[in-house]
């Protein structure tokens, strides 16, 4: 089953804390992961915007909202759960679900929501109710990244073939192929290249070479015949490694053909190309950096003389 959103976790978290004992948050996470039959992959799925697993983050935010409604109390120990009298009363009423709408009945929670919804000037913070704050940041980041990738591809397809081939070499060098020396890459030429556009050394010593085919196509997909021609060129060169890069896409037949050959050939379509350019800072510049900070609890631990 998919990982439950943090609102769906509110009632299970409160039930887990139902007795008088303080419970470590990590124990609650493990218990609930078992209860929801999460796979190892789901338990370990991480947020790119937070240094913790997604499920742990959602349980943590369920705990935070329950605390704001005074259904859980702030424990003397960090990252612990402890139920309040109000929390027990809520459980005794047998609610089918506890979510943000349910918590609106408590004045402390309403005050908390009013503080967090308005940023001084009364601007409402548009956080989808199923997302934690970190996941809202993640969604915004991924949308901006997607828009940037589309803009990159639009600019590439309007560029010259020579510019595109140089871009491909710059990207591969930035990824560590040929070391840090751009001279490790060499263009074969426009005529008589026998289906090879460029060659790049796999390492600084040039112990092996990677042969490259680059297609700056806008709409036409790369078909199996195009890939077979590239494989044939590699065979003539007695090469075992190749990279076929295009600004468009590969057909399923093309990908299936590569999956069933003996040599190592990597296919990079336009979407993956743009992602690699973003990840390795090719053709992009940093606009704004945001630092997300949290309370340093160690700072508030008083040392007794």
N, C-alpha and C positions, 0 to 999 in steps of 0.2 A: 504494500500500500504506500501511497505518497507520504512524505513527511508532513505531519499535521501542522497547521499554522498555529501561531502562538495563542490565538483566542480559543481554539479547540483544545489547547493544553491547559487552560485555566482551571477547569473543573478537576481533571486528573491530578494536577499539581496540588490543589487544595485537599483532595481526598488522600493523597499520599502523606500530607502533613497532618492528618486528622487526629493523631494521638498527641500526648503532651510532650513528646520527645522532640528535640531539635534535630533536624535532618540535614546533612551536608547536601548542597545542591548537586554535587557530582553523583551522589547515590541516587538522588531523585531522577537525574538524567538517565542513568543506567536502568533503573527500574521501569521508567516509562518507555524507554527504547525497547525493552523486552515486552512490555504490555502491548505496544503497537507493532510488534514483530518486525522491527526495522532490520534491514540487512546491514552487513558490515559496511558496505558502500554508502548507504544512507546515514549510518551513524558517523562516518568519517567525512562526509561531504562538507567542504569548508566554504566559508564566505570570503570573497576576495577583498571585502572592505573591513573585515574583522578577524583577529587572530584566534578564531575558535570555530569548532564545527557548527554547522547551521542548526542542527537539532538542539545543541547546548544553548545556542543563542536564543532560540525560541522559548525553551523552558525558562531561561533566565528572564526574558521579558514578560512571560506569563507571571512569574514570581513578582516582578516589579509592579505590574498593574494590580495584582492582588494586595500587595503591600500598600499601594496608594489608596485602595478602598478599605484598608484596615482589616482585611480578612486574614492576612499574614502580618506578623509583627517583625520589626527590625531586630534581629538577633544580636547579642553581644559579640557573636562570632561572625566574621565575614562569610558570605556565600552559604548561609544556613537558612533553613525553613523552620518556622514555628507558627502554628495556627493561633488565632485569637478567639475570644469568646464569640465575637461577631462571625468569624469564619465557621465556628461550630454550629451556630444558629442557622447559617445559610445552608450547611450540609444537612441539618436536621429537616429543612424544608424540602429536601429531595429535588433540587433544580435539575432540569434536563440538560441545561447548558449554562455556563457562565461565560459571558463575553463582555465587550465594551459597553454594549447597550444595557446589559444586566447591571453593570457596575455604576451606571448613571444614578441609581437610587441612593447612593451614598455621597453625602456632601463633601467629604474629603477627596473623593475621586473626582467629583465635578470641579472642585477648585483646582486640582492637579491638571485636568484637561483644559481648563480655561487658561492656565499659565502656559501650557505647552502649545496650545493651538494658536496663540496670538503672540506676534513678535513685536511688542511695543506699539507699533502703529496700527494694530488690529488686523494684520495680514494673516489669514488662516493658512496654516501649514498643511499642504495637500498630501497627507500620508494615507495611502490605501489601508483600510482597516485590517486587512489580512497580513500586512507586512510589518516586520519590526523596523525600527529606525535604520538599522544597518542594511536591511534588505531594501528599504526605500532608496538609500544611497546607492546600493548595488544596481537597482533598476534604472536609476537616472544615469549612472555611469555607463551601463551597457547600452542604453539608448544613445548617449552621446558618442560612444565608441562606434556603434552601428552607423550613425550619420557620418562620422569622420571617415569610415571605411568606404562608404558610397562616394563621398567627395574625392577621396584619393583615386578611386578607380575612374571616375569621370575625368580627372586631370590626366591620368595615365593614357587613356584611350585617345585623348586629344594630342598627345605628344608624338614625337617622331619615333620611328623604329629604332634608330640609333640611341635615342634617349632612354627608351625602354630597356634595351640590352645593357646599357651602362647601369641603369637602376637595378637590374637583376644582379649584376656583379657586385654592386655596392651593398646590396642586401645580404648576399651570401658571405661577403667578407665581414660584414658587421655581425653575422651569426657565428664567426670563428673559422670559416673555411679559408684556407690559405693564410691563416694567421691574421695579423693586423696589417699586413702589407698588401695594398691594393694591386701591386704588380704581380701578385700570385695568380691573378686572373688574366686571361688573354682571349681576345676576340679572334675567331677563326676567319671571318670575312664574309662578304655578301655573296660571293660567287664560288662555286666549287667546294662548298662546305659540307656537302653530302649529308644534309639534315642536321648538322651541328652548328649552333650559333656561337657558343662560347665553351671554354674549358677553364676550370678552376682547380687549383691544387687542394687536396683534402686537408693538408697540413703544411706547416712552414717548410718542412724538408722535401715536400713534393713526392712523398712515397707512393701516393696514389692520386689519380685525377678523377674529377667528376665532369661529365659532359652535359651540356645544357642546351635545351631547345626552348626558345621563348616566342610565344605567339601573342601579339597585341591585337586581339580580336574583341569586338564589342558585342556582337549578337551571336555569331556562329559558334556552336560548340565544337570542341575538339573530339573527333570521332576515333573509333578503334583503328581505322586506316591510317590516320595521322600518327597515332602512337606506334603502330607497327612499323611505319617508315622510320621513326626515330629509333626503335629497337634495332632495325636493320642497319642503321648508320653506326650504332654502338657496336654491333657485331663486326662490322668491317674494321672498326678501330680496335678490336679485341678489348673493348671496355666492359666493365662489369657494373658500373655505377652511372646513373643518369638522373637528371632532374628536368621534367617537362613543366614549364610554367606558362600559364595563359591568364589573360585578363577576363576571359569568359568562363566557361565551365567544361567539364568532361562528361561525355555520355556514360551511361551505365556499362555499355559494351566496352568502352575504352578502359574503364576502371577494372572490369572483370578480366580483360585481357592482361593487364599488368599484374593482377593478382595471381596469375597462373604461369608466370614465366620464371626462368631460373635466375636471371640477373636482378639486381636491386635498382628499381626505378621508382622515383617519387613523383607523384602528380600534384601540382599546386595550382588550384583554380583561383579566380579573381578574389573570392571572399577570403581564402586563406592567405593569399598574397598581401592583401590589405592588412589583415591581422598581424602578419609577420612584420610588415613595415611599421605598424604602430608599436609593437612590442620591442623592436630594435631601433626605434627612433630614426627611421629613414623616411625623408619627405614630410616629417611632422615636427612641430615645435611645441614645447610646453606652454600652455596658456596661463593656467592658474593651478597652484598647489593648495590643497586643503589639509590641515592637520586635525585629526580626530583624537581628542584627548579624553582620558578618564581619570577618576580620582585616584591619587596615590595614597592608598590606605596606610602604607607604612609611615607616611609623613605624620599621620595623626595618632600614632602609637606613642604614648607618653612614657618616657624612661623614668623609672623610680630610683631615686638615690638610695 
